[in-house]
Amino acid sequence: MSALNYTRSQTLIASEDLLKFSPIKIDEALKRIEEYINTQLPEVFETEFIPICFDVTKDQMKLVIGGQHGNLAIFDVISKKMTKDIELITKSITSVKFALDDSMVIAAIEDCTIFFLEFPSFYLLHTVNLPGIRIVLQVGVPPDTVYASDMTNCIYCYYLNNFEDDVIDTEHYITYFDISKDGSMLAYAVESGSVKLLHTETKSVLQSTKDSYDKVELLKFSDNIKYLSAAFENFIVKVWNIDLKMTIKHVFNNHGGQIRGLAFVNNDRYLVTGSADKKIVMHDMRVDSAPYTFELFEAEILCFRVSNFSDKLYFSQNLNKVMVWEIPAISKNVRYKKHTDKVNKILFIPGTFELLSLGEDGIAAIWDYQSDQLQEYIKIDDKLITGVVSSKAQYAFISSTKPSLIRLNISNCKYYDYEINSTAISIQFSSDENLLAIGDELYRVIIFDSVIMERKYIIKGHVDVVTEIHFLENDTYVISASRDMKLIKWDNATSNRLSTYDGHRAAILAMVISKDEEIAISGDERGDVIVWNIAKEVALHKISQKNYTLGSISLYLSSNKSYMIIAHDLLISYYEMKSMALMFQKSALYSARSITITQSENIIAVAEGNTVFLEENPLNASKVQIVGKSYGSPHKFMNYIREVTTRQSRVKHLDIYNHFMFTPYKIGISHILALINNNTNLTLSLFGSAERASFCSTTHGENPLSISIEMDHKSCIEVCLKYMKMEFSRGNERAYSALSNCLTSLTSLDIPSIPRLYDTLFQRSKSLHLPNFVVHEKANLPSLCHSKSFLINVEKLLDKDSISSHGESVIFYQSLCPLNLNIGTIGSINFLQSILDCSYSEIFRSKLLNVLLRDKWERINWAIYAQGMLYIAYLVQFSIFCIFFKEPGSFLISLFVVHVLLFIYEIIQIITDFYDYWKDMWNILDQLRGISFTIYAYMEWTGQYDKNVLLTAIIFSWTRGISYFRMFEGTRYMVRLLSEVITDMQVFFVILSYSTLAFSFVLFLNKQTSSFGDYLTIAYRLNLGSFQVSEYVDIFDWLIFFFATMINPVIMLNLLISIMSNTYSRVKEGNDIANFQELTEMILEIEKLMFWKRKNFQQFYLQQCVSLYTVEDDEGDKALERLKAMRKHVGKIEKTVHYINAEISSEKFLELHDNLNAIKVRDGEYKELIGQNKKTLDETNELMIKLAEKLKINISSRDF
């Protein structure tokens, strides 16, 4: 590689890095997508009739439009409406042209009449009638001349200043013609399909093409007069180079109907064609690339016009519309065609812009993918199979059907053979490139010294051809894939088989290894792909094809393991590794046999048939792209996105929209529908057909569920949860991984399915690598671990010595999504707060939360116990002080020290969580206790002893001590009961206080012998049943006494007992819930203090190993809890039934009943009337039959 090439490559890599999209949130990404859609879709002008033909003024401000019924109109682009409309003639106008700097309009009529009109007045200047069949008009250069042909052998030239004409006789019947931009050449097509170039001054034929026997229907010069394009009646478009000899440059066959328009745009970079098949297709003139197809409306293309600068295309379809389309920038793609047979392998040459392709035609070609030029190539007599390129781009090893290896020098394209006595089917370098491994036709793996090509190791064990090889662990081992449907890991030095990976149902043709050598991915000829954990020797995931076809397969795994590409047959599929969700698929023109990507992962190359197709990697694109399969119209999809995001009315959803996606943001239709809360169409996109929309995460980590949660779109959330459940039931264990970044937010919402979700999120694992038995004495069960991998880590859960082939049965559980398991992190704190705030407390019965909370408690309970012991020490000291010491001294000092420690703890809590701190009743009690004790200690030391202050401190201290009963599982729910009772009594106490105060006023006004405070005390004592009969003398006194004792002591206090009883029953039924709620609050209190862990955002899978017998006992307890929950729900149902019964007995129901009775009466009357009419009709029929008999007419009653 030259120094220049190296510099260019480094510059490209740097620029590619700058062009990479930074992850942005979906709302910002959607704005950019809307901008992209606006560049891809045309501006639409509504017209009053179908524009059969039209032309545009030079300033692009006005259009002149010809109609089917002879209408000629002026359309103003600024106001977007017709400013003038005349009926020129009753016949169809077939062509209109501006001339004389837009001061004249020339219109051709279907009867071969030409009108010359002044613009904009449409004043008739001249008329010409030609004898032919159809008129073709072209404005000449200078613009005061117009050429016309009437499908005869003549081309007429009209001089617009005086309307004189000149005739060019071609001696052949002309089907179409065109004038070059400078007016120097005229191209015309004749009936034989030949195209001829005519010099306009000498009127001599310069060149001509051979007869094609297909009629030419359109001709078009490029602006620079380098190319000439022709559209034939068989829907083929040919493009010639205009040089000393006309030579074919391109042949395009992308239409299925008559071609109606040809136009060169963007400085002749693209040729645009429009057809009766309703499509407009852009073809790249510089390179052989995939055509860009535009299809928006279901109507035939009628007319084309190009703006002066060739940057806009004006076109009309069989609609009342004219469209203006700014020619969009198209992402680069190119197809290399040098091979004459299948391309088996393609390899990017590191550090260069070069690509090596190997084909069955014996050609090894080096391409420059920046200039899209073939650099060099060699050709041998044997078929080339595969190859490998050195990391320094010095040489490549290539295998062929010949029993030898070709060593190709990349710099000069010279090569020589190494005899190896068998054909190499697969080949791979070691990491240091000192070793070269091949898999040969004799089912062996042979490892060579790559420098001297000396055999070092021979490995035998496969029973069919080895198709892929990779070195592992510093080249100590190799892993091979074979057509015998197995992957095998080998020890190089001993040739011993270490591991076998079995799971494919067909011959394995491809295998890739992650850079960290953690996973291997293999694909077979059925299209099935399996993801393996190499160390654990277990399959992590399998992608199976339902309607499979046997064919080649190629794989690619991104360097960061975020996505995988599968090229199988005619489809290239992109999968998200985290969730194993299909992101999108692209169609290949021919069967894909090999796929490779540059080191920067910006360019992707696919071997398709005998071609090499290159394009920008959609997931690393520098600009917004829309990707998907080749069926359906991406422009209709973009128009659907525009309508569904802007219109309030419902927009019909079609299944063909589901497979499209906007990259590099990875935003599909499901993401957008979730954002705009269109749950109806979201349901159709995820469940409507076999072609389901993608549920992958965007570059910012947002998926349809997280988007719905952030926007609080509850109906869409339910749809997404239902979809994940369906995917999980179909075997995708990673289906719930989408919850990893939104489970906390979801829990905080009022979603009825949350309890069921939590029950689902902790599942028993059925992985085959898990042991079934352990030695009870050596296993510490239940065991728990946090794993970064979805695969259960047996080594962390069980000691190696404890695993046995018999003994105690064990089973394994795991969370289906990673969780915030690290204590003290923002994620963990928010998650704990969310489950406390959850509207459905049943989630605390889920196995996931049971295990998770107990795990967290085990890690932080020491802090709670230490705090509890410190507080107990404080209470004990305080009590001893009150009993034995009432004077300041050393004992009070030691008590104050403990108090200060407790107070410091509270200060830290306030600092770390100021706002939520004051929402907790226990924290407020702590502050009241601390303040009152501090005041008492200060007064004691200053000699101002106050018993009331001491009593206040004692009351608050003992009350605060109640919270520490939460440390013990047996009393934990009682604390919750106490807080629930106080909460439920709040309204009752308001009413009781109101009643007590009312009776205080009555007693005070009745006898004002004491103060109001005394009567308030009397009223309160009456509530407790304490009174003196001597105070009540007259009848009114006894009436007051009666009502006061009846309402407050009897009714109100019994009501209080009832409230407390209901609360107790409720809490008792949910004592397990109350237990975990209190546990959560204690954990949360400690985690909020761990401020140094806040920035840890790592998530882990929760994994557990338990004894099977323990699980059976837990299941029994769980059944009892479910019965309790069912009883609670039955109670709610009974209340609902009572309410419905009450509504049924209401006046509205009675009114409805009366109306139904009236309808029944009317129904009876109608039936009686119908019976009478039928009787009359029968009598009439009998009379008619008798009359017919008398008239001797053959008739029956059925005729009537």
Buried (B, 14 or more C-beta within 10 A) or exposed (E): BEEEBBEBBEEBBEEBEEEBBEEBBBEEBBEBBBEBBEEBBBBBBEBBBBBBBBBBBEEBEBBBBBBBBBBBBBBBBEEEEBEBBEEBBEEBBBBBBBBBEBEBBBBBBBBBBBBBBEBBEBEEEBEBEBEBEBBBBBBBEEBBBBBBBBBBBBBBBBEBEEEEEEEBEBEBBBBBBBBBEEBEBBBBBBBBBBBBBBEBEEEEBBBBBEEBEBBBBBBBBBBEBBBBBBBBEBBBBBBBBBEEEBEEBBEBEBBEBBBBBBBBBBEBBBBBBBBBBBBBBBBBBEBBBBBBBBBBBEBBBBBBBBBEEBEBBBBBBBBEBBBBBBBBEBBBBBBBEBBEBBBBBBBBBBBBBBBBBBBBBBBBBBBBBBEBEBBBBBEBEBBBBBBBBBEEBEBBBBBBBBBBBBBBEBEEBEBEBEEBEBBBBBBBBBBEBEBBBBBBBBBBBBBBEBEEBEEBBEBEBBEEBBBBBBBBEEBEBBBBBBBBBBBBBBBBEEBEBBBEBEBBEBBBBBBBBBEEBBBBBBBBBBBBBBBBBBBBBBBBBBBEBEEBEEBBBBBBBBEEBEBBBBBBBBBBBBBBBBBBBBBBBBBBBBBBBBBBBBEBBBBBBBBBBBBBBBBBBBBBBBBBBBBBBEEBBBBBBBBBBBEBBEEEEEBEBBBBBBBBBBBBBBBBBBBBBBBBBBBEBBBBBBEBEEBBBBBBBBBBBBBBBBBBBBBEBBBBBBBBBBBBBBBBEEEBBBBBBBBBBBBBBBBBBEBEBBBBBBBBBBBEBEBEEBBBBBBEEBBEBBBBBBBEBBBBBBEEBBEEEBBBEEBBEBBBBBBBBBBBBBBBBBBBBBBBBBBBEBEBBBBBBBBBBBBBBBBBBEBBBEBBEEBBEBBEBBBEBBEEBEEEBEEBEEBBEEBBEBBEBBBEBBEEBEEBBEEBBEEBBBBBBBBBBBBBBBBBBEBBEEEEEEEEBBEBBBBBBEBBBBBBBBBEEEBBBBBBBBBBBEEBBEEBEEEBEEBBEBBBEBBBEEEEEEEEEEBBBBBBEBBEEEBEEEEBEEEEBEEBBEEBBEBBBEEBBEEBEEBBEEBEEBBEBBBBBBBBBBBBBBBBBBBBBBEEBBEBEEBBBBBBBBBEEEBEEEEEEBEEBEEBBEEBEEEEEEEEEEEEEEEEEEEEEEEEEEEEEEEEEEEEEEEEEEEEEEEEEEEEBEEBBEEBEEEEEEEEEEEE
